[in-house]
C-alpha cells in the first residue's frame, strides 16, 4: 500500500506550484516504529551520517553538506507503557569548518499501548528544537510525526506522514509542510532484516514544491537483531532530485538500559 502511494505523490507534486528551496537535514535519518521505550528504561543511540555527494556551496548562510560528518546523540527515557521523551544533540564536522554543535531537540511521544491489541501500531511524536542558522535556514522548528506500523509474518511496514512547521527562520511563512517517510523490510533470518527506506520533503501542505525542489531519498538498509538490548541499522541513500544530497552513508547504533530493580 505505501509503495503504491509513492508514484501518486510524485505525480501530484509535479503539477503544483513551487516555493522556497529548503536546506538538507541529514542528522537523524530514521523511519520510526510505533513502539516506545519501556518504563524504567533508557535508550541511547548514536546516529552517524556521512554525505559523500552533497551541496558544495553556502546557500543563504547555510554551510555546505559535501563531505560533512553528522553525529547525533539521542537519549530516550520511557516513563509509562504509552509515553516516552527523547532528547537530541546534533553535531557536524567538515574539513575547514571543524567540529560544531548544531542544536538540540526534545521529543515527547505517546502511543496506543500494546495491551489494547490494536491491529496496527500507532503513536504520535512532537519534536521541538533549535538549530543554528549556519546549519539550517530555520532556527526553531516543530515536527508532528504520526507513526503507523505493522508486522506481517517476515514483513515489516512503517509509515510516518510527518508534518513540519518553521517557528522562526526563512520558511516561517510557508506554514505546515509535508515530509513523509516510509519503510518496508523483510526478515531473512532471526538476525538479519533488509529493506528500503524512503524520505521525502514535499513542501507546504496543499501546495507542494515542484519535483526538482523537493527532497526525495531512497535508502536500501539492513537491521541486525543481535540482541534485545541493541539496535543496529546501516544504509546507503540516493537522492533523486537536484535539491537532495545525492549520496549518504548512515549508521545507527543504539543500546538499551533497564533501570528497574530486579527482585532477589
Rosetta silent file (secondary structure, phi, psi, omega in degrees, C-alpha in Angstrom):
SEQUENCE: XXXXXXXXXXXXXXXXXXXXXXXXXXXXXXXXXXXXXXXXXXXXXXXXXXXXXXXXXXXXXXXXXXXXXXXXXXXXXXXXXXXXXXXXXXXXXXXXXXXXXXXXXXXXXXXXXXXXXXXXXXXXXXXXXXXXXXXXXXXXXXXXXXXXXXXXXXXXXXXXXXXXXXXXXXXXXXXXXXXXXXXXXXXXXXXXXXXXXXXXXXXXXXXXXXXXXXXXXXXXXXXXXXXXXXXXXXXXXXXXXXXXXXXXXXXXXXXXXXXXXXXX
SCORE:     score description
SCORE:     0.000 S_00000001
   1 L     0.000  -48.020 -177.670    0.000    0.000    0.000 S_00000001
   2 H   -65.187  -41.618 -177.976    2.732    2.505    0.998 S_00000001
   3 H   -65.762  -36.884  179.908    4.897    1.747   -2.037 S_00000001
   4 H   -66.146  -26.875 -178.979    1.903    2.172   -4.366 S_00000001
   5 H   -73.422  -27.273 -173.132    1.267    5.633   -2.862 S_00000001
   6 H   -62.241  -45.771  177.744    4.730    6.988   -3.708 S_00000001
   7 H   -61.120  -33.549  178.659    4.238    7.323   -7.509 S_00000001
   8 H   -65.780  -39.115  177.842    0.950    9.108   -6.862 S_00000001
   9 H   -61.314  -44.393 -179.366    2.704   11.586   -4.570 S_00000001
  10 H   -61.759  -42.073 -177.175    5.307   12.310   -7.253 S_00000001
  11 H   -67.787  -39.962  178.302    2.639   12.890   -9.929 S_00000001
  12 H   -63.989  -45.052 -177.413    0.608   15.234   -7.738 S_00000001
  13 H   -64.777  -27.976 -175.512    3.691   17.244   -6.760 S_00000001
  14 H   -62.000  -30.569 -173.328    4.762   17.579  -10.392 S_00000001
  15 L  -106.021   11.718  179.930    1.849   19.872  -11.243 S_00000001
  16 L  -103.628  153.435 -175.366    1.784   22.035   -8.129 S_00000001
  17 L   -68.898  159.478 -175.411    3.451   25.486   -7.775 S_00000001
  18 L   -93.333  166.986  178.868    6.879   25.991   -6.220 S_00000001
  19 L  -141.380 -161.667 -174.522    8.113   27.667   -3.070 S_00000001
  20 L   -68.363  140.005  176.867   11.359   28.433   -1.297 S_00000001
  21 L   -71.457  133.888 -176.956   14.200   25.923   -1.629 S_00000001
  22 L  -103.755  155.507  178.490   14.917   24.207    1.683 S_00000001
  23 L   -79.260  156.255  179.194   18.202   23.040    3.158 S_00000001
  24 L   -78.756  137.977 -179.256   19.033   19.371    3.505 S_00000001
  25 L  -121.233  101.481 -174.543   18.587   17.899    7.001 S_00000001
  26 L  -124.177   51.462 -179.236   20.653   14.737    7.455 S_00000001
  27 L   -99.472  -40.377  178.582   21.200   14.449   11.186 S_00000001
  28 L  -131.033   96.197 -177.104   18.764   11.695   12.146 S_00000001
  29 L   -99.646   96.362 -173.648   17.860    9.513    9.158 S_00000001
  30 L  -156.921  135.603  169.982   15.375    7.037   10.575 S_00000001
  31 L   -93.561  122.160 -174.678   11.849    5.788    9.943 S_00000001
  32 L   -75.769  146.076  164.591   10.208    5.430   13.345 S_00000001
  33 L   -93.158  165.758 -173.909    8.392    2.370   14.614 S_00000001
  34 L   -80.304  -17.049 -176.438    5.305    2.817   16.782 S_00000001
  35 L   -71.784  155.719  177.893    6.720    1.218   19.935 S_00000001
  36 L  -117.574  165.377  177.837    8.086    3.306   22.799 S_00000001
  37 L   -70.075  137.946 -177.034   10.849    2.673   25.334 S_00000001
  38 L   -65.108  156.154  175.673    9.610    0.673   28.321 S_00000001
  39 L   -58.532  149.017 -179.139    9.161    2.323   31.745 S_00000001
  40 L    63.279   24.172 -179.342   12.320    2.470   33.897 S_00000001
  41 E  -131.516  153.966  178.411   14.392    2.103   30.716 S_00000001
  42 E  -132.285  135.574  173.946   16.659    4.350   28.661 S_00000001
  43 E  -111.040  125.439  176.990   17.722    4.026   25.027 S_00000001
  44 E  -113.470  123.719 -177.192   20.965    5.739   23.980 S_00000001
  45 E  -126.451  146.133  172.020   21.594    5.975   20.228 S_00000001
  46 E  -115.928  119.463  176.064   24.369    7.361   18.049 S_00000001
  47 E  -101.743  117.113 -179.366   23.326    8.427   14.536 S_00000001
  48 E  -116.906  123.041 -178.379   26.334    8.718   12.211 S_00000001
  49 E  -133.044  134.894  177.593   25.860   10.082    8.679 S_00000001
  50 E  -124.762  122.267 -179.619   28.454   10.964    6.034 S_00000001
  51 E   -88.233  105.073 -179.731   27.469   12.923    2.919 S_00000001
  52 E   -73.371  -45.277  178.185   29.574   11.547    0.074 S_00000001
  53 E  -129.440  112.311 -177.955   27.926   13.719   -2.585 S_00000001
  54 L  -148.968 -163.878 -178.657   26.109   16.832   -1.432 S_00000001
  55 L   -67.864  131.856 -176.023   25.822   20.597   -1.674 S_00000001
  56 L  -104.756   -4.531 -177.777   29.223   22.242   -2.218 S_00000001
  57 L  -122.317  158.200  174.850   28.280   25.903   -1.793 S_00000001
  58 L   -78.552  128.461 -178.972   26.896   28.060    1.003 S_00000001
  59 E  -119.569  117.611  178.911   23.185   28.817    0.404 S_00000001
  60 L    52.013   38.258  177.418   21.533   31.684    2.316 S_00000001
  61 L    85.538   -2.839 -179.341   24.171   31.405    5.044 S_00000001
  62 E   -92.597  129.443 -174.649   23.763   27.637    5.466 S_00000001
  63 L   -65.493  155.028  177.049   27.019   25.677    5.230 S_00000001
  64 L   -64.512  156.123  176.910   27.608   23.015    2.534 S_00000001
  65 L  -102.500   -9.811 -177.154   26.884   19.367    3.281 S_00000001
  66 L   -57.501  122.691  179.888   29.531   17.924    0.913 S_00000001
  67 L    59.873   28.903  176.203   31.805   15.548    2.871 S_00000001
  68 L   -89.024  140.464  173.593   30.163   16.586    6.157 S_00000001
  69 E  -104.101  122.497  177.908   30.011   14.125    9.056 S_00000001
  70 E  -109.781  121.391  176.999   26.877   14.452   11.184 S_00000001
  71 E  -116.733  124.694 -178.804   26.906   12.837   14.618 S_00000001
  72 E  -123.709  131.112  173.248   23.707   12.871   16.668 S_00000001
  73 E  -100.624  125.371  177.870   23.228   11.631   20.218 S_00000001
  74 E  -119.950  123.109  178.047   19.659   10.556   21.003 S_00000001
  75 E  -119.022  120.112 -177.062   18.660    9.732   24.595 S_00000001
  76 E  -121.366  127.555 -179.883   15.120    8.397   25.128 S_00000001
  77 E  -110.217  128.178  174.906   13.560    7.743   28.528 S_00000001
  78 E   -88.565  132.515 -177.753   10.496    5.538   28.952 S_00000001
  79 L  -108.888  -44.613  177.855    8.012    6.696   31.605 S_00000001
  80 L  -136.948 -175.537  178.236    4.925    4.500   31.112 S_00000001
  81 L   -79.367    4.928  178.353    3.793    1.841   28.640 S_00000001
  82 L  -135.942    5.758 -175.020    2.400    4.652   26.467 S_00000001
  83 E  -145.174  135.388  174.626    4.763    7.638   26.960 S_00000001
  84 E  -141.791  165.580  175.015    8.452    8.414   26.393 S_00000001
  85 E  -134.490  129.263  178.085   10.637   11.509   25.989 S_00000001
  86 E  -111.871  149.949  178.771   13.599   11.801   23.646 S_00000001
  87 E  -134.249  134.118 -175.681   16.400   14.383   23.632 S_00000001
  88 E  -118.054  142.968  169.706   18.793   15.053   20.735 S_00000001
  89 E  -122.995  114.905 -178.022   22.229   16.662   20.478 S_00000001
  90 E   -98.665  135.636  174.867   23.191   17.452   16.851 S_00000001
  91 E  -136.340  159.374 -179.971   26.805   17.974   15.756 S_00000001
  92 E  -142.962  141.500  176.764   28.575   18.440   12.421 S_00000001
  93 E  -133.993  137.157 -179.726   32.190   18.126   11.290 S_00000001
  94 E  -155.678  141.892  179.920   33.664   19.136    7.939 S_00000001
  95 L   -55.794  129.398 -178.869   37.161   19.905    6.656 S_00000001
  96 L    93.006  -21.762 -179.074   37.821   23.618    7.019 S_00000001
  97 L  -107.358  -19.837 -176.202   34.908   24.144    9.428 S_00000001
  98 E    78.065 -166.696 -178.932   35.972   21.974   12.359 S_00000001
  99 E  -103.383  126.769 -174.553   33.540   20.193   14.682 S_00000001
 100 E  -128.692  146.674  166.784   30.470   22.214   15.680 S_00000001
 101 E   -76.100  130.346 -177.223   27.440   21.930   17.886 S_00000001
 102 E   -97.438  -45.181 -178.286   24.386   22.317   15.644 S_00000001
 103 E   168.359 -177.497 -179.851   21.440   22.327   18.065 S_00000001
 104 E  -136.270  145.719  174.932   19.172   20.373   20.410 S_00000001
 105 E  -130.473  154.557  171.329   15.652   18.952   20.129 S_00000001
 106 E  -123.797  142.561 -172.157   13.207   17.420   22.607 S_00000001
 107 E  -139.972   93.615  169.563   10.630   14.842   21.536 S_00000001
 108 E   -76.686  144.079 -179.235    7.749   13.621   23.744 S_00000001
 109 E  -142.925  137.405  175.716    5.852   10.672   22.230 S_00000001
 110 E  -116.800  156.581 -179.858    2.656    8.823   23.105 S_00000001
 111 E  -143.849  162.402  168.877    1.418    5.502   21.725 S_00000001
 112 L   -75.789  119.609 -175.456   -1.542    3.145   21.796 S_00000001
 113 L   -58.948  145.857 -178.347   -0.459    0.604   24.455 S_00000001
 114 H   -61.502  -30.065 -177.491    0.313   -2.869   23.169 S_00000001
 115 H   -67.885  -12.519  175.916   -2.134   -4.388   25.689 S_00000001
 116 H   -76.747  -15.518  176.208   -5.013   -2.824   23.734 S_00000001
 117 L    59.099   43.885  174.441   -4.254   -5.301   20.927 S_00000001
 118 L   -69.987  153.032 -178.061   -4.877   -2.907   18.044 S_00000001
 119 L   -69.700  -18.620  176.273   -4.353   -4.388   14.558 S_00000001
 120 L  -133.260  155.760  171.887   -1.591   -1.819   13.833 S_00000001
 121 E   -77.774  140.208 -177.007    0.950    0.018   15.939 S_00000001
 122 E  -144.850  127.010  176.100    0.066    3.688   16.354 S_00000001
 123 E  -149.800  170.018 -178.455    1.926    6.537   18.047 S_00000001
 124 E  -142.562  123.953  176.224    2.470   10.293   17.773 S_00000001
 125 E  -112.926  148.001  173.926    5.646   12.263   18.449 S_00000001
 126 E  -126.052  115.586 -175.208    6.057   16.033   18.687 S_00000001
 127 E  -113.618  122.040 -179.252    9.624   17.252   18.230 S_00000001
 128 E  -125.354  138.710  179.164   10.555   20.860   19.009 S_00000001
 129 E  -175.644  178.608 -176.373   14.018   22.345   18.938 S_00000001
 130 E  -116.420  141.147  170.364   16.710   24.801   17.972 S_00000001
 131 E  -139.702  142.314 -176.594   19.435   24.576   15.331 S_00000001
 132 L   -65.369  148.053 -176.771   21.993   27.245   14.453 S_00000001
 133 L   -64.866  -22.538  178.010   21.382   29.257   11.292 S_00000001
 134 L   -66.547  -15.016 -177.822   24.756   28.158    9.896 S_00000001
 135 L  -120.973   -8.490  179.705   23.237   24.675    9.534 S_00000001
 136 L  -155.805  139.279  177.222   19.555   25.356    8.887 S_00000001
 137 L   -69.749  -14.430  179.367   17.544   28.247    7.409 S_00000001
 138 E  -118.246  117.794 -174.185   15.042   27.746   10.259 S_00000001
 139 E   -82.542  -27.950  175.512   16.418   28.113   13.773 S_00000001
 140 E  -125.520  130.034 -177.162   13.300   26.904   15.625 S_00000001
 141 E  -137.253  160.640  178.136   11.132   24.107   14.242 S_00000001
 142 E  -134.316  127.737  179.975    8.208   21.878   15.246 S_00000001
 143 E  -122.392  125.541  173.335    7.644   18.392   13.846 S_00000001
 144 E  -107.900  119.309 -173.423    4.454   16.346   14.303 S_00000001
 145 E  -123.992   96.916  167.838    5.038   12.721   13.342 S_00000001
 146 E   -69.769  145.170 -177.396    2.182   10.205   13.327 S_00000001
 147 E  -131.360  124.080  177.784    3.567    6.655   13.163 S_00000001
 148 E  -125.712  125.223  177.245    1.729    3.641   11.804 S_00000001
 149 E  -140.519  164.402 -176.177    3.425    0.251   11.576 S_00000001
 150 E  -156.714  135.911  173.383    2.553   -3.406   11.080 S_00000001
 151 E  -105.841  122.212 -179.894    4.363   -6.763   11.222 S_00000001
 152 E  -124.957   96.210 -175.669    3.009   -9.327    8.757 S_00000001
 153 L    59.729 -128.122  179.468    4.965  -12.561    9.031 S_00000001
 154 L   -80.384   -5.175 -177.595    8.551  -11.770    7.942 S_00000001
 155 E   -91.971  143.504  173.932    7.458   -8.400    6.512 S_00000001
 156 E  -128.193  132.190 -179.908    7.583   -5.094    8.397 S_00000001
 157 E  -126.299  135.945  176.302    5.833   -1.914    7.206 S_00000001
 158 E  -142.500  138.993  179.328    6.036    1.573    8.702 S_00000001
 159 E  -133.712  126.897  178.923    4.644    4.903    7.521 S_00000001
 160 E  -119.530   89.001  178.519    5.427    8.320    9.073 S_00000001
 161 E   -78.517   77.325 -169.533    3.266   11.049    7.419 S_00000001
 162 E   -76.466  140.003  174.296    5.246   13.851    9.079 S_00000001
 163 E  -116.290  126.188 -178.419    4.110   17.488    9.252 S_00000001
 164 E  -111.984  151.346  176.153    6.788   20.172    9.805 S_00000001
 165 E  -143.323  127.110  172.128    6.473   23.816   10.838 S_00000001
 166 E   -79.061  126.620  178.217    9.110   26.535   10.959 S_00000001
 167 E   -95.922  -23.889  177.806    8.674   28.597   14.143 S_00000001
 168 E  -159.251  124.480  179.254   11.487   31.039   13.372 S_00000001
 169 E   144.328 -166.209 -172.716   13.572   31.429   10.236 S_00000001
 170 L   -64.540  -29.124 -173.715   13.468   31.800    6.467 S_00000001
 171 L  -107.239   20.215 -175.606   10.478   29.491    5.929 S_00000001
 172 H   -62.750  -26.943 -179.023    8.244   30.616    8.785 S_00000001
 173 H   -84.872   -3.763 -178.119    5.629   31.927    6.318 S_00000001
 174 H   -75.345  -14.904 -178.480    5.398   28.618    4.471 S_00000001
 175 L    77.259 -151.360 -178.535    3.010   27.148    7.030 S_00000001
 176 E   -83.665  138.041 -177.852    2.837   23.402    7.582 S_00000001
 177 E  -121.533  150.708 -174.075    4.894   21.192    5.271 S_00000001
 178 E  -102.494  122.714 -178.725    4.552   17.506    4.398 S_00000001
 179 E  -132.207   79.001 -176.138    7.584   15.228    4.870 S_00000001
 180 E   -74.972  141.382  172.906    6.502   11.592    4.509 S_00000001
 181 E  -126.222  148.773 -179.751    8.810    8.727    5.486 S_00000001
 182 E  -150.584  155.763  179.056    8.223    5.010    4.896 S_00000001
 183 E  -145.006  136.946  171.971    9.955    1.676    5.397 S_00000001
 184 E  -129.900  125.359  179.280    9.468   -1.842    4.046 S_00000001
 185 E  -139.831  163.511 -176.788   11.732   -4.644    5.293 S_00000001
 186 E  -134.845  135.262  178.777   11.907   -8.430    5.269 S_00000001
 187 E   -82.048  107.007  176.997   13.357  -10.831    7.860 S_00000001
 188 L   -81.129  -21.625  174.907   15.854  -13.020    6.040 S_00000001
 189 L  -159.360 -176.671  177.287   16.751  -14.666    9.359 S_00000001
 190 L   -67.820  -18.141 -176.129   16.302  -14.110   13.076 S_00000001
 191 L  -105.533  -38.927 -170.955   19.270  -11.732   12.951 S_00000001
 192 E  -108.090  125.078  170.936   19.210  -10.040    9.537 S_00000001
 193 E  -124.888  139.876 -179.645   16.420   -7.841    8.153 S_00000001
 194 E  -139.067  152.042 -179.464   16.816   -5.797    4.987 S_00000001
 195 E  -175.365 -154.805 -176.061   14.596   -3.441    3.060 S_00000001
 196 E  -130.246  132.118  175.643   14.047    0.023    1.653 S_00000001
 197 E  -112.088  142.948  178.775   13.539    3.337    3.462 S_00000001
 198 E  -123.487  137.035  177.336   12.073    6.440    1.835 S_00000001
 199 E  -131.887  126.822 -179.828   12.469   10.062    2.997 S_00000001
 200 E  -132.750  154.052  170.717   10.684   12.984    1.390 S_00000001
 201 E  -137.980   99.917 -167.541   10.167   16.714    1.942 S_00000001
 202 L   -92.926  -16.492 -179.741    7.449   17.762   -0.491 S_00000001
 203 E   111.727 -170.490 -176.133    6.743   21.351    0.587 S_00000001
 204 E   -59.312  140.350  178.064    3.726   23.210    2.007 S_00000001
 205 L   -61.152  128.715 -179.961    0.566   21.194    2.567 S_00000001
 206 L    86.433   -7.274  179.962   -1.865   21.823   -0.285 S_00000001
 207 L  -154.164   67.355 -175.115    0.769   23.490   -2.465 S_00000001
 208 L   -61.977  153.417  174.644    3.730   21.155   -2.912 S_00000001
 209 L   -67.600  157.809  169.616    7.018   22.337   -4.391 S_00000001
 210 L   -57.315  153.154 -176.014    7.944   21.330   -7.968 S_00000001
 211 H   -54.286  -40.003 -177.283    9.623   17.917   -8.019 S_00000001
 212 H   -63.724  -25.162 -178.427   13.071   19.438   -8.690 S_00000001
 213 H   -98.655   -2.446  175.125   12.816   21.488   -5.462 S_00000001
 214 L   -82.734  164.424  172.424   11.561   18.619   -3.304 S_00000001
 215 E  -107.206  124.669 -179.524   13.797   16.300   -1.329 S_00000001
 216 E  -134.933  120.271 -178.961   13.466   12.624   -2.275 S_00000001
 217 E  -133.156  142.458  176.018   15.788    9.958   -0.880 S_00000001
 218 E  -125.406  127.292 -176.823   15.800    6.154   -1.040 S_00000001
 219 E  -121.199  102.346  162.844   17.900    4.115    1.401 S_00000001
 220 E   -61.816  133.029 -172.823   18.454    0.374    0.999 S_00000001
 221 E  -142.978  161.315  178.685   19.133   -0.619    4.616 S_00000001
 222 E  -130.112  135.208  173.148   19.954   -3.530    6.895 S_00000001
 223 E  -113.434  132.583  178.337   18.856   -4.098   10.511 S_00000001
 224 E  -109.871  115.904 -177.163   20.808   -6.526   12.699 S_00000001
 225 L   -98.254   68.040 -173.981   18.785   -8.033   15.547 S_00000001
 226 L   -79.332  -23.667 -177.762   21.707   -9.353   17.571 S_00000001
 227 L  -167.277  149.106  174.844   20.101   -8.719   20.985 S_00000001
 228 L   -61.105  -20.113 -178.383   17.001   -7.048   22.508 S_00000001
 229 L   -84.817   -9.946 -174.329   19.433   -4.612   24.153 S_00000001
 230 E  -121.999  146.470  172.423   20.935   -3.400   20.875 S_00000001
 231 E  -124.033  121.552 -178.660   19.660   -1.509   17.827 S_00000001
 232 E  -131.116  121.311 -179.687   21.830   -1.666   14.691 S_00000001
 233 E  -138.283  133.037 -179.454   20.834   -0.092   11.380 S_00000001
 234 E  -135.890  143.342  179.701   23.024    0.616    8.335 S_00000001
 235 E  -161.920  164.271  174.265   22.164    2.077    4.954 S_00000001
 236 E  -131.968  125.827 -172.822   23.279    3.972    1.869 S_00000001
 237 E  -116.200  148.604  178.163   20.927    6.516    0.353 S_00000001
 238 E  -118.742  130.366  172.005   20.486    8.157   -3.014 S_00000001
 239 E   -88.154  137.677 -173.825   18.814   11.499   -3.627 S_00000001
 240 L  -113.163    8.572  173.583   16.791   11.597   -6.844 S_00000001
 241 L  -127.497  162.564 -176.625   16.171   15.344   -7.154 S_00000001
 242 L   -68.719  -19.430 -178.597   18.599   18.244   -7.570 S_00000001
 243 L   -90.606    5.492 -176.976   17.635   19.644   -4.132 S_00000001
 244 L  -114.106  139.151  171.954   18.649   16.437   -2.338 S_00000001
 245 L   -59.112  132.516 -164.953   22.110   15.333   -1.253 S_00000001
 246 L   -83.820  -24.962 -179.893   22.893   12.618   -3.786 S_00000001
 247 E  -148.968  121.509 -177.997   24.789   10.010   -1.758 S_00000001
 248 E  -134.697  137.511  173.398   24.772    9.473    2.016 S_00000001
 249 E  -107.293  132.220 -177.632   26.062    6.651    4.204 S_00000001
 250 E  -132.348  154.020  175.780   24.306    6.205    7.549 S_00000001
 251 E  -147.712  140.391  175.143   24.601    4.069   10.670 S_00000001
 252 E  -125.641  124.097  176.184   22.550    3.857   13.866 S_00000001
 253 E  -123.245  118.632 -177.642   23.939    2.136   16.957 S_00000001
 254 E  -126.389  147.845  179.213   21.661    2.010   19.990 S_00000001
 255 E  -130.318  130.026 -178.539   21.927    0.469   23.467 S_00000001
 256 E   -98.031  131.137  178.568   19.007   -0.231   25.774 S_00000001
 257 E  -120.377  130.385  179.307   19.445    0.141   29.553 S_00000001
 258 E  -108.385  121.867 -175.774   16.910   -1.170   32.085 S_00000001
 259 L  -102.024    3.278 -178.104   16.919    0.551   35.479 S_00000001
 260 L   -71.951  132.042 -179.188   14.128   -1.468   37.069 S_00000001
 261 L   -68.407  132.448  178.830   15.265   -3.215   40.243 S_00000001
 262 L   -87.138  139.633  178.526   15.232   -6.978   39.910 S_00000001
 263 L   -70.644  144.303 -177.687   13.631   -8.992   42.718 S_00000001
 264 L   -67.581    0.000    0.000   16.097  -11.211   44.624 S_00000001
